Amino acid sequence: MATLRVASTTQTTSLAGAIAHHVRQDQPVYLQCVGAGAVNQANKAVAVARTFLAQEHGPELALQPEFINVHVRESDTAPVAVRSALLLVVLVLPNIAPEEAP
């Protein structure tokens, strides 16, 4: 299981490559996002990962969002704080050929 932490500064192509790698290895992928910017980067990365996998006729991807609480320490001396986060579960769907689509 791969839980990838996403920030608003995360490079989308690097994250997309990591997502595609774990999908190719049949490993579950979870994207942990705190803040709107991180959610934006995660969504863009999944879109790019879909194109990476589509070039190989790989599976289709979808996202299932879940709310979680994460423990965050702002600095070495700060106390641990609880923050709400969005956990995006990357769902791997079978690739449906165009002639099989409804």
Phi, psi and omega in degrees: 000133180245117173254111183258124179275130184244135176242169178294342180261003181297135176288121185295322181290324177294316178295320178299318178298319178294319179298310181299320179300311181293324177295316178298330180273007182057037177256138176296144181235130177235135179248117182263118186234129173243113179102156184296322180297322179292320178296319178299312180297321180296317179296318178296321180295321178294322177299318179290320178299323177299319180290323176302313183287328180294329178296335179259009185058039181277189184287165176269150180244149174218165180240142173238112182276144175219144174272139176221166172252135177238149178263122186235137173248116184296324178209177181296331183261349182281150176289161179287131179246151177261127180238148172281142179221163175252126175257117179261114179273122179276116179264133179259118181252150178295146178281120181260123178294149182306324180287343179267346183291148180292000000 
